[in-house]
Amino acid sequence: MKKWFQKSIIITVALLTFGLISPDHLIWEQLLDQKNPEKSLFSDTESLRHEQVSLSKEEDLKNSITVAAREQAYIKFGERIGPVIQNEFDEVIFPRIQEAIDATISNTGQEKVGKLAITEQPSGEYHEKIFHVYNNETRKDLIRFHVRTDKKPQEGYYFNFHYHLAEDNYTKHYALGEIYWSKNTPPKWLS
């Protein structure tokens, strides 16, 4: 059989069976010319399928962390702050949080992506922690999301959203944005 026809059959079977027939199967040995050991197109297809599965797992992780991140933020805001800042948070701040999460996951090695998790207890009172994304195996944070209450003279109170990265030992503030509260002191977090 001609090489192009053999390779076409291999690709067609690989795509139709989604890789259920392994390359060691007798059918592959009969179709491939053993005298000319060139790289088969099946291995390229298998490699592409492996990359798609990895990307799919990464997207699933991004989605689950994004859902958990929004939930943790609203737990932190509580019933008194949440309804007041909800629209601006959802429209301005949260998309930036999502970008930072996506970048962090994308920059994490494939072998570590499955080990990422999100903390589930935002801090109350006047503490800053919303949530952290961390390696579940090493228990080390990769990125920390915080909100600080700032009082600006003559203006009032703002919620300053920012994050910190493990890369710089959490020393630098990466701004996500501010949301104005009012001239009155805001309630404590989780209230």
Secondary structure, 3 states (H helix, E strand, C coil): CCHHHHHHHHHHHHHHHCCCCCCCCHHHHHHCCCCCCCCCHHHHHHHHHHHHHHHHHHHHHHHHHHHHHHHHHHHHHHHHHHHHHHHHHHHHHHHHHHHHHHHHHHHCCHHHHCCEEECCCCCCECCCEEEEEEECCCCCEEEEEEEEEEEECCCEEEEEEEEEEHHHCCCCCEEEEEEECCCCCCCCECC
